Amino acid sequence: MNIIKPNLKFRGTLQKRALTKYIVLHHADASKATVQDIHRWHLQKGWAGIGYHFYVRKNGEVYEGRPIATIGAHCLGHNSWSVGICAEGKYNSEIMPPKQKQALIELINYVKKLYPAAKVVGHRNLMATDCPGENYPLSEFKSQFNK
């Protein structure tokens, strides 16, 4: 798996994460968006930049967002102990392409090797939201990685 480093510029200093309990899965709720789009949207919210640690495009490309060892901005109340992975798409209405699904499996495997005790969850498992969408293969990922 190739993780593309888009050389994003963050506002301020990112803090290190001391604990990793969760790998939180998200969808962008945007049918088409680049990692630069997400970064720009999050900067416009006043954040340091993209809140996710990784962003996976529909074509299977994997991008680094925030450095993995830092605190993200993707799941309020759980950022200090989680890694955020966002998938391009609107998975309340779309179906995930096979290339993207395979890239997510490889990426989750990679993150699980770094943080073996981390539990794979959807954003909606930790907050009142429908993210990552009803058509996101969340139950499949949870059963595959939470053994």
OpenMM code with the backbone's topology and positions (N, CA, C; nanometers):
from openmm import Vec3, app, unit

residues = "MET ASN ILE ILE LYS PRO ASN LEU LYS PHE ARG GLY THR LEU GLN LYS ARG ALA LEU THR LYS TYR ILE VAL LEU HIS HIS ALA ASP ALA SER LYS ALA THR VAL GLN ASP ILE HIS ARG TRP HIS LEU GLN LYS GLY TRP ALA GLY ILE GLY TYR HIS PHE TYR VAL ARG LYS ASN GLY GLU VAL TYR GLU GLY ARG PRO ILE ALA THR ILE GLY ALA HIS CYS LEU GLY HIS ASN SER TRP SER VAL GLY ILE CYS ALA GLU GLY LYS TYR ASN SER GLU ILE MET PRO PRO LYS GLN LYS GLN ALA LEU ILE GLU LEU ILE ASN TYR VAL LYS LYS LEU TYR PRO ALA ALA LYS VAL VAL GLY HIS ARG ASN LEU MET ALA THR ASP CYS PRO GLY GLU ASN TYR PRO LEU SER GLU PHE LYS SER GLN PHE ASN LYS".split()
positions = [
    Vec3(0.0845, -0.1181, 0.0000),
    Vec3(0.0000, 0.0000, 0.0000),
    Vec3(0.0889, 0.1242, 0.0000),
    Vec3(0.0551, 0.2155, -0.0861),
    Vec3(0.1275, 0.3412, -0.0965),
    Vec3(0.0451, 0.4516, -0.0302),
    Vec3(0.1026, 0.5173, 0.0695),
    Vec3(0.0357, 0.6297, 0.1342),
    Vec3(0.0952, 0.7570, 0.0759),
    Vec3(0.0108, 0.8332, 0.0085),
    Vec3(0.0540, 0.9560, -0.0577),
    Vec3(0.0581, 1.0686, 0.0456),
    Vec3(0.1700, 1.1385, 0.0487),
    Vec3(0.1869, 1.2507, 0.1412),
    Vec3(0.1642, 1.3795, 0.0623),
    Vec3(0.0483, 1.4436, 0.0812),
    Vec3(0.0154, 1.5609, -0.0003),
    Vec3(0.0794, 1.6918, 0.0458),
    Vec3(0.1649, 1.6871, 0.1490),
    Vec3(0.2365, 1.8051, 0.1964),
    Vec3(0.1410, 1.9173, 0.2381),
    Vec3(0.0439, 1.8824, 0.3203),
    Vec3(-0.0536, 1.9795, 0.3702),
    Vec3(0.0101, 2.0671, 0.4771),
    Vec3(-0.0276, 2.1924, 0.4802),
    Vec3(0.0220, 2.2870, 0.5800),
    Vec3(-0.0851, 2.3062, 0.6867),
    Vec3(-0.0478, 2.2790, 0.8122),
    Vec3(-0.1417, 2.2901, 0.9235),
    Vec3(-0.1230, 2.4217, 0.9974),
    Vec3(-0.2323, 2.4699, 1.0543),
    Vec3(-0.2318, 2.5916, 1.1331),
    Vec3(-0.1951, 2.5559, 1.2774),
    Vec3(-0.0949, 2.6224, 1.3324),
    Vec3(-0.0567, 2.5973, 1.4713),
    Vec3(0.0240, 2.4695, 1.4858),
    Vec3(0.0372, 2.4257, 1.6108),
    Vec3(0.1128, 2.3057, 1.6436),
    Vec3(0.0176, 2.1915, 1.6766),
    Vec3(0.0359, 2.0787, 1.6115),
    Vec3(-0.0468, 1.9609, 1.6387),
    Vec3(0.0074, 1.8894, 1.7609),
    Vec3(-0.0820, 1.8469, 1.8495),
    Vec3(-0.0412, 1.7778, 1.9719),
    Vec3(-0.0318, 1.6277, 1.9488),
    Vec3(0.0629, 1.5640, 2.0175),
    Vec3(0.0800, 1.4193, 2.0090),
    Vec3(-0.0327, 1.3480, 2.0836),
    Vec3(-0.0724, 1.2326, 2.0305),
    Vec3(-0.1739, 1.1483, 2.0940),
    Vec3(-0.1015, 1.0456, 2.1803),
    Vec3(-0.1402, 1.0336, 2.3055),
    Vec3(-0.0720, 0.9424, 2.3980),
    Vec3(-0.1332, 0.8027, 2.3989),
    Vec3(-0.2564, 0.7901, 2.3549),
    Vec3(-0.3318, 0.6652, 2.3659),
    Vec3(-0.4114, 0.6439, 2.2382),
    Vec3(-0.4269, 0.5180, 2.1952),
    Vec3(-0.5073, 0.4879, 2.0770),
    Vec3(-0.6007, 0.3721, 2.1091),
    Vec3(-0.7278, 0.4047, 2.1347),
    Vec3(-0.8295, 0.3043, 2.1668),
    Vec3(-0.9143, 0.2673, 2.0455),
    Vec3(-0.9281, 0.3598, 1.9506),
    Vec3(-1.0200, 0.3390, 1.8385),
    Vec3(-0.9575, 0.3760, 1.7048),
    Vec3(-1.0034, 0.3076, 1.6018),
    Vec3(-0.9856, 0.3471, 1.4626),
    Vec3(-1.1259, 0.3812, 1.4164),
    Vec3(-1.1513, 0.5090, 1.3937),
    Vec3(-1.2863, 0.5567, 1.3644),
    Vec3(-1.3021, 0.5766, 1.2135),
    Vec3(-1.4020, 0.5090, 1.1565),
    Vec3(-1.4275, 0.5140, 1.0132),
    Vec3(-1.5355, 0.6166, 0.9813),
    Vec3(-1.5109, 0.6951, 0.8760),
    Vec3(-1.5987, 0.8042, 0.8337),
    Vec3(-1.6213, 0.7971, 0.6829),
    Vec3(-1.7230, 0.8705, 0.6370),
    Vec3(-1.7341, 0.9016, 0.4949),
    Vec3(-1.7319, 1.0535, 0.4822),
    Vec3(-1.6906, 1.1023, 0.3664),
    Vec3(-1.6783, 1.2467, 0.3469),
    Vec3(-1.8152, 1.3131, 0.3332),
    Vec3(-1.9190, 1.2337, 0.3060),
    Vec3(-2.0517, 1.2859, 0.2740),
    Vec3(-2.0428, 1.3818, 0.1549),
    Vec3(-1.9475, 1.3517, 0.0678),
    Vec3(-1.9267, 1.4244, -0.0567),
    Vec3(-1.8912, 1.3209, -0.1628),
    Vec3(-1.9672, 1.3196, -0.2710),
    Vec3(-1.9470, 1.2195, -0.3744),
    Vec3(-1.8086, 1.2292, -0.4373),
    Vec3(-1.7594, 1.3523, -0.4513),
    Vec3(-1.6259, 1.3723, -0.5090),
    Vec3(-1.5571, 1.4832, -0.4312),
    Vec3(-1.4429, 1.4503, -0.3710),
    Vec3(-1.3643, 1.5488, -0.2960),
    Vec3(-1.2215, 1.4990, -0.2848),
    Vec3(-1.1275, 1.5894, -0.3000),
    Vec3(-0.9863, 1.5546, -0.2840),
    Vec3(-0.9463, 1.5750, -0.1383),
    Vec3(-0.8282, 1.5263, -0.1028),
    Vec3(-0.7768, 1.5494, 0.0319),
    Vec3(-0.7559, 1.6995, 0.0538),
    Vec3(-0.7176, 1.7705, -0.0520),
    Vec3(-0.6999, 1.9152, -0.0421),
    Vec3(-0.8333, 1.9853, -0.0162),
    Vec3(-0.9427, 1.9340, -0.0764),
    Vec3(-1.0762, 1.9897, -0.0499),
    Vec3(-1.1110, 1.9760, 0.0983),
    Vec3(-1.0923, 1.8555, 0.1518),
    Vec3(-1.1250, 1.8303, 0.2930),
    Vec3(-1.0393, 1.9203, 0.3823),
    Vec3(-0.9108, 1.9305, 0.3507),
    Vec3(-0.8199, 2.0153, 0.4280),
    Vec3(-0.8691, 2.1603, 0.4270),
    Vec3(-0.9042, 2.2097, 0.3096),
    Vec3(-0.9534, 2.3472, 0.2963),
    Vec3(-1.0837, 2.3671, 0.3735),
    Vec3(-1.1766, 2.2711, 0.3656),
    Vec3(-1.3045, 2.2828, 0.4371),
    Vec3(-1.2812, 2.2888, 0.5873),
    Vec3(-1.1897, 2.2061, 0.6369),
    Vec3(-1.1630, 2.2038, 0.7806),
    Vec3(-1.0899, 2.3305, 0.8254),
    Vec3(-1.0000, 2.3825, 0.7421),
    Vec3(-0.9370, 2.5117, 0.7734),
    Vec3(-1.0429, 2.6225, 0.7807),
    Vec3(-1.1409, 2.6179, 0.6914),
    Vec3(-1.2479, 2.7185, 0.6910),
    Vec3(-1.3343, 2.7118, 0.8165),
    Vec3(-1.3364, 2.5961, 0.8830),
    Vec3(-1.4083, 2.5816, 1.0099),
    Vec3(-1.3258, 2.6363, 1.1265),
    Vec3(-1.2025, 2.6793, 1.0987),
    Vec3(-1.1155, 2.7298, 1.2034),
    Vec3(-1.0269, 2.6238, 1.2662),
    Vec3(-1.0285, 2.5032, 1.2102),
    Vec3(-0.9466, 2.3946, 1.2628),
    Vec3(-0.8033, 2.4104, 1.2143),
    Vec3(-0.7138, 2.3264, 1.2656),
    Vec3(-0.5730, 2.3279, 1.2248),
    Vec3(-0.5559, 2.2798, 1.0807),
    Vec3(-0.6532, 2.2086, 1.0289),
    Vec3(-0.6491, 2.1501, 0.8944),
    Vec3(-0.7307, 2.0227, 0.8955),
    Vec3(-0.7100, 1.9380, 0.7969),
    Vec3(-0.7867, 1.8136, 0.7870),
    Vec3(-0.7851, 1.7418, 0.9226),
    Vec3(-0.9022, 1.6991, 0.9647),
    Vec3(-0.9148, 1.6358, 1.0960),
    Vec3(-0.8863, 1.4872, 1.0951),
    Vec3(-0.8886, 1.4248, 0.9768),
    Vec3(-0.8660, 1.2808, 0.9633),
    Vec3(-0.7170, 1.2520, 0.9473),
    Vec3(-0.6764, 1.1353, 0.9898),
    Vec3(-0.5370, 1.0938, 0.9725),
    Vec3(-0.5118, 1.0386, 0.8328),
    Vec3(-0.6177, 0.9810, 0.7728),
    Vec3(-0.6062, 0.9254, 0.6381),
    Vec3(-0.7328, 0.9557, 0.5601),
    Vec3(-0.7161, 0.9675, 0.4289),
    Vec3(-0.8279, 0.9906, 0.3383),
    Vec3(-0.8124, 0.8941, 0.2217),
    Vec3(-0.9178, 0.8184, 0.1915),
    Vec3(-0.9133, 0.7164, 0.0867),
    Vec3(-1.0101, 0.7542, -0.0246),
    Vec3(-0.9556, 0.7739, -0.1438),
    Vec3(-1.0359, 0.8099, -0.2608),
    Vec3(-1.1069, 0.6860, -0.3160),
    Vec3(-1.2072, 0.7076, -0.3980),
    Vec3(-1.2827, 0.5980, -0.4592),
    Vec3(-1.1952, 0.5117, -0.5494),
    Vec3(-1.0890, 0.5704, -0.6061),
    Vec3(-1.0000, 0.4951, -0.6949),
    Vec3(-0.8959, 0.4132, -0.6178),
    Vec3(-0.9030, 0.4170, -0.4835),
    Vec3(-0.8124, 0.3379, -0.4010),
    Vec3(-0.6884, 0.4121, -0.3536),
    Vec3(-0.6694, 0.5364, -0.3957),
    Vec3(-0.5549, 0.6136, -0.3483),
    Vec3(-0.5730, 0.6479, -0.2006),
    Vec3(-0.4650, 0.6313, -0.1249),
    Vec3(-0.4657, 0.6586, 0.0192),
    Vec3(-0.3759, 0.7792, 0.0451),
    Vec3(-0.4312, 0.8781, 0.1144),
    Vec3(-0.3581, 1.0010, 0.1454),
    Vec3(-0.3402, 1.0158, 0.2958),
    Vec3(-0.2242, 1.0663, 0.3340),
    Vec3(-0.2023, 1.1037, 0.4729),
    Vec3(-0.2716, 1.2380, 0.4959),
    Vec3(-0.3426, 1.2470, 0.6083),
    Vec3(-0.4007, 1.3730, 0.6507),
    Vec3(-0.3140, 1.4267, 0.7629),
    Vec3(-0.3710, 1.4277, 0.8849),
    Vec3(-0.2877, 1.4641, 1.0004),
    Vec3(-0.1849, 1.3537, 1.0232),
    Vec3(-0.0685, 1.3882, 1.0718),
    Vec3(0.0272, 1.2828, 1.1062),
    Vec3(-0.0368, 1.1855, 1.2063),
    Vec3(-0.0129, 1.0572, 1.1865),
    Vec3(-0.0840, 0.9537, 1.2621),
    Vec3(-0.0625, 0.9625, 1.4135),
    Vec3(0.0487, 1.0131, 1.4581),
    Vec3(0.0768, 1.0196, 1.6024),
    Vec3(0.0142, 1.1409, 1.6710),
    Vec3(-0.0565, 1.2248, 1.5933),
    Vec3(-0.1144, 1.3460, 1.6514),
    Vec3(-0.2640, 1.3296, 1.6786),
    Vec3(-0.3175, 1.4205, 1.7592),
    Vec3(-0.4612, 1.4216, 1.7904),
    Vec3(-0.5369, 1.4743, 1.6695),
    Vec3(-0.6399, 1.4020, 1.6292),
    Vec3(-0.7210, 1.4416, 1.5153),
    Vec3(-0.8333, 1.5356, 1.5542),
    Vec3(-0.9200, 1.5620, 1.4561),
    Vec3(-1.0400, 1.6433, 1.4764),
    Vec3(-1.1498, 1.5806, 1.3907),
    Vec3(-1.1986, 1.4642, 1.4352),
    Vec3(-1.2930, 1.3880, 1.3534),
    Vec3(-1.4061, 1.3258, 1.4340),
    Vec3(-1.3920, 1.3176, 1.5658),
    Vec3(-1.4950, 1.2533, 1.6486),
    Vec3(-1.4936, 1.3185, 1.7872),
    Vec3(-1.5740, 1.4216, 1.8018),
    Vec3(-1.5770, 1.5021, 1.9237),
    Vec3(-1.5844, 1.4148, 2.0487),
    Vec3(-1.4958, 1.4427, 2.1424),
    Vec3(-1.4912, 1.3675, 2.2670),
    Vec3(-1.4048, 1.2425, 2.2617),
    Vec3(-1.3584, 1.2056, 2.1415),
    Vec3(-1.2780, 1.0834, 2.1246),
    Vec3(-1.1498, 1.1070, 2.0452),
    Vec3(-1.1227, 1.2307, 2.0095),
    Vec3(-1.0051, 1.2608, 1.9266),
    Vec3(-0.8735, 1.2290, 1.9952),
    Vec3(-0.8684, 1.2422, 2.1265),
    Vec3(-0.7422, 1.2228, 2.1988),
    Vec3(-0.6980, 1.0774, 2.2045),
    Vec3(-0.7865, 0.9842, 2.1661),
    Vec3(-0.7486, 0.8426, 2.1716),
    Vec3(-0.7972, 0.7657, 2.0479),
    Vec3(-0.7970, 0.8336, 1.9324),
    Vec3(-0.8417, 0.7627, 1.8122),
    Vec3(-0.7683, 0.8093, 1.6869),
    Vec3(-0.7689, 0.7206, 1.5871),
    Vec3(-0.7187, 0.7487, 1.4532),
    Vec3(-0.8414, 0.7589, 1.3630),
    Vec3(-0.8495, 0.8638, 1.2837),
    Vec3(-0.9627, 0.8838, 1.1939),
    Vec3(-0.9288, 0.8512, 1.0499),
    Vec3(-1.0132, 0.7686, 0.9873),
    Vec3(-0.9978, 0.7319, 0.8460),
    Vec3(-1.1257, 0.7713, 0.7737),
    Vec3(-1.1127, 0.8554, 0.6727),
    Vec3(-1.2287, 0.9016, 0.5967),
    Vec3(-1.2245, 0.8476, 0.4550),
    Vec3(-1.3402, 0.8036, 0.4067),
    Vec3(-1.3548, 0.7548, 0.2697),
    Vec3(-1.4320, 0.8568, 0.1868),
    Vec3(-1.3789, 0.8891, 0.0706),
    Vec3(-1.4511, 0.9746, -0.0235),
    Vec3(-1.5834, 0.9081, -0.0572),
    Vec3(-1.6916, 0.9828, -0.0575),
    Vec3(-1.8207, 0.9283, -0.0964),
    Vec3(-1.9328, 0.9687, -0.0029),
    Vec3(-2.0536, 0.9415, -0.0492),
    Vec3(-2.1768, 0.9659, 0.0271),
    Vec3(-2.2425, 0.8298, 0.0457),
    Vec3(-2.2078, 0.7619, 0.1544),
    Vec3(-2.2491, 0.6227, 0.1682),
    Vec3(-2.3841, 0.6027, 0.2341),
    Vec3(-2.4668, 0.7071, 0.2312),
    Vec3(-2.6096, 0.6882, 0.2556),
    Vec3(-2.6810, 0.6636, 0.1232),
    Vec3(-2.6183, 0.7048, 0.0127),
    Vec3(-2.6822, 0.6879, -0.1185),
    Vec3(-2.5952, 0.6145, -0.2200),
    Vec3(-2.4657, 0.6079, -0.1993),
    Vec3(-2.3751, 0.5422, -0.2933),
    Vec3(-2.3296, 0.4071, -0.2393),
    Vec3(-2.2739, 0.3259, -0.3285),
    Vec3(-2.2140, 0.1973, -0.2921),
    Vec3(-2.0633, 0.2111, -0.3099),
    Vec3(-1.9869, 0.1603, -0.2151),
    Vec3(-1.8419, 0.1741, -0.2180),
    Vec3(-1.7804, 0.0927, -0.3324),
    Vec3(-1.6947, 0.1562, -0.4134),
    Vec3(-1.6256, 0.0830, -0.5197),
    Vec3(-1.5270, -0.0198, -0.4625),
    Vec3(-1.5097, -0.1328, -0.5311),
    Vec3(-1.4181, -0.2376, -0.4829),
    Vec3(-1.2757, -0.1887, -0.4561),
    Vec3(-1.2208, -0.0999, -0.5408),
    Vec3(-1.0840, -0.0501, -0.5203),
    Vec3(-1.0731, 0.0265, -0.3887),
    Vec3(-1.1733, 0.1042, -0.3574),
    Vec3(-1.1718, 0.1802, -0.2326),
    Vec3(-1.1840, 0.0874, -0.1127),
    Vec3(-1.2727, -0.0097, -0.1232),
    Vec3(-1.2911, -0.1054, -0.0137),
    Vec3(-1.1614, -0.1816, 0.0140),
    Vec3(-1.0935, -0.2261, -0.0916),
    Vec3(-0.9673, -0.2990, -0.0748),
    Vec3(-0.8610, -0.2091, -0.0123),
    Vec3(-0.8554, -0.0837, -0.0554),
    Vec3(-0.7584, 0.0107, 0.0015),
    Vec3(-0.7869, 0.0337, 0.1500),
    Vec3(-0.9131, 0.0416, 0.1873),
    Vec3(-0.9495, 0.0584, 0.3287),
    Vec3(-0.9075, -0.0635, 0.4105),
    Vec3(-0.9269, -0.1826, 0.3569),
    Vec3(-0.8852, -0.3047, 0.4271),
    Vec3(-0.7342, -0.3019, 0.4507),
    Vec3(-0.6575, -0.2673, 0.3474),
    Vec3(-0.5117, -0.2610, 0.3611),
    Vec3(-0.4703, -0.1533, 0.4618),
    Vec3(-0.5372, -0.0387, 0.4582),
    Vec3(-0.5051, 0.0707, 0.5494),
    Vec3(-0.5395, 0.0342, 0.6942),
    Vec3(-0.6544, -0.0261, 0.7155),
    Vec3(-0.6916, -0.0673, 0.8514),
    Vec3(-0.5917, -0.1706, 0.9037),
    Vec3(-0.5513, -0.2640, 0.8178),
    Vec3(-0.4472, -0.3614, 0.8567),
    Vec3(-0.3197, -0.2898, 0.8998),
    Vec3(-0.2792, -0.1904, 0.8239),
    Vec3(-0.1591, -0.1131, 0.8554),
    Vec3(-0.1727, -0.0437, 0.9915),
    Vec3(-0.2846, 0.0215, 1.0152),
    Vec3(-0.3051, 0.0937, 1.1415),
    Vec3(-0.3163, -0.0046, 1.2578),
    Vec3(-0.3802, -0.1200, 1.2360),
    Vec3(-0.3916, -0.2221, 1.3418),
    Vec3(-0.2542, -0.2782, 1.3808),
    Vec3(-0.1616, -0.2845, 1.2862),
    Vec3(-0.0262, -0.3298, 1.3204),
    Vec3(0.0428, -0.2289, 1.4118),
    Vec3(0.0155, -0.1009, 1.3919),
    Vec3(0.0729, 0.0041, 1.4771),
    Vec3(0.0051, 0.0083, 1.6140),
    Vec3(-0.1268, -0.0156, 1.6153),
    Vec3(-0.2079, -0.0067, 1.7372),
    Vec3(-0.2952, -0.1322, 1.7480),
    Vec3(-0.2368, -0.2470, 1.7830),
    Vec3(-0.3101, -0.3748, 1.7787),
    Vec3(-0.4334, -0.3806, 1.8685),
    Vec3(-0.4352, -0.3058, 1.9764),
    Vec3(-0.5499, -0.3108, 2.0680),
    Vec3(-0.6630, -0.2170, 2.0256),
    Vec3(-0.6406, -0.1335, 1.9244),
    Vec3(-0.7429, -0.0377, 1.8813),
    Vec3(-0.8623, -0.1105, 1.8209),
    Vec3(-0.9804, -0.0687, 1.8608),
    Vec3(-1.1050, -0.1270, 1.8118),
    Vec3(-1.1547, -0.0453, 1.6920),
    Vec3(-1.1943, -0.1147, 1.5848),
    Vec3(-1.2485, -0.0493, 1.4659),
    Vec3(-1.3961, -0.0184, 1.4906),
    Vec3(-1.4321, 0.1096, 1.4758),
    Vec3(-1.5696, 0.1550, 1.4972),
    Vec3(-1.6067, 0.2546, 1.3884),
    Vec3(-1.7356, 0.2735, 1.3734),
    Vec3(-1.7850, 0.3793, 1.2872),
    Vec3(-1.8062, 0.5043, 1.3702),
    Vec3(-1.8021, 0.6191, 1.3068),
    Vec3(-1.8284, 0.7459, 1.3740),
    Vec3(-1.9594, 0.7377, 1.4523),
    Vec3(-2.0605, 0.6750, 1.3929),
    Vec3(-2.1917, 0.6653, 1.4582),
    Vec3(-2.1923, 0.5778, 1.5834),
    Vec3(-2.0895, 0.4950, 1.6008),
    Vec3(-2.0808, 0.4131, 1.7217),
    Vec3(-2.0376, 0.4952, 1.8432),
    Vec3(-1.9812, 0.6138, 1.8186),
    Vec3(-1.9324, 0.6982, 1.9270),
    Vec3(-2.0098, 0.8294, 1.9428),
    Vec3(-2.0860, 0.8672, 1.8405),
    Vec3(-2.1604, 0.9933, 1.8425),
    Vec3(-2.2946, 0.9755, 1.7725),
    Vec3(-2.3854, 1.0673, 1.7983),
    Vec3(-2.5162, 1.0654, 1.7327),
    Vec3(-2.5020, 1.1233, 1.5913),
    Vec3(-2.4746, 1.0358, 1.4952),
    Vec3(-2.4579, 1.0730, 1.3548),
    Vec3(-2.4881, 0.9496, 1.2703),
    Vec3(-2.5155, 0.9694, 1.1419),
    Vec3(-2.5339, 0.8519, 1.0551),
    Vec3(-2.4036, 0.8159, 0.9823),
    Vec3(-2.2981, 0.8897, 1.0068),
    Vec3(-2.1667, 0.8638, 0.9475),
    Vec3(-2.1116, 0.7294, 0.9971),
    Vec3(-2.0611, 0.6458, 0.9134),
    Vec3(-2.0174, 0.6657, 0.7758),
    Vec3(-2.1213, 0.6302, 0.6690),
    Vec3(-2.2466, 0.6288, 0.7023),
    Vec3(-2.3511, 0.6021, 0.6038),
    Vec3(-2.4005, 0.4588, 0.6085),
    Vec3(-2.5262, 0.4425, 0.5730),
    Vec3(-2.5898, 0.3099, 0.5788),
    Vec3(-2.5302, 0.2090, 0.4811),
    Vec3(-2.4755, 0.2550, 0.3684),
    Vec3(-2.4197, 0.1641, 0.2682),
    Vec3(-2.2699, 0.1395, 0.2857),
    Vec3(-2.2098, 0.2012, 0.3858),
    Vec3(-2.0678, 0.1789, 0.4158),
    Vec3(-2.0547, 0.0370, 0.4728),
    Vec3(-1.9538, -0.0401, 0.4318),
    Vec3(-1.9410, -0.1788, 0.4803),
    Vec3(-1.8873, -0.1872, 0.6238),
    Vec3(-1.9462, -0.1111, 0.7144),
    Vec3(-1.8975, -0.0999, 0.8518),
    Vec3(-1.9011, -0.2324, 0.9263),
    Vec3(-2.0129, -0.3032, 0.9203),
    Vec3(-2.0221, -0.4289, 0.9957),
    Vec3(-1.9200, -0.5304, 0.9458),
    Vec3(-1.8929, -0.5302, 0.8172),
    Vec3(-1.7923, -0.6205, 0.7603),
    Vec3(-1.6530, -0.5867, 0.8148),
    Vec3(-1.6180, -0.4579, 0.8156),
    Vec3(-1.4881, -0.4165, 0.8685),
    Vec3(-1.4765, -0.4461, 1.0177),
    Vec3(-1.5826, -0.4202, 1.0924),
    Vec3(-1.5790, -0.4446, 1.2369),
    Vec3(-1.5606, -0.5933, 1.2659),
    Vec3(-1.6323, -0.6790, 1.1942),
    Vec3(-1.6200, -0.8230, 1.2208),
    Vec3(-1.4828, -0.8766, 1.1768),
    Vec3(-1.4256, -0.8175, 1.0724),
    Vec3(-1.2951, -0.8623, 1.0225),
    Vec3(-1.1814, -0.8205, 1.1151),
    Vec3(-1.1914, -0.7024, 1.1762),
    Vec3(-1.0778, -0.6477, 1.2502),
    Vec3(-1.0928, -0.6483, 1.4016),
    Vec3(-1.2116, -0.6714, 1.4541),
    Vec3(-1.2304, -0.6718, 1.5996),
    Vec3(-1.2456, -0.8146, 1.6485),
    Vec3(-1.1374, -0.8863, 1.6540),
    Vec3(-1.1420, -1.0276, 1.6954),
    Vec3(-1.0976, -1.0434, 1.8382),
] * unit.nanometer
topology = app.Topology()
chain = topology.addChain("A")
for resn in residues:
    res = topology.addResidue(resn, chain)
    for name in ("N", "CA", "C"):
        topology.addAtom(name, app.Element.getBySymbol(name[0]), res)
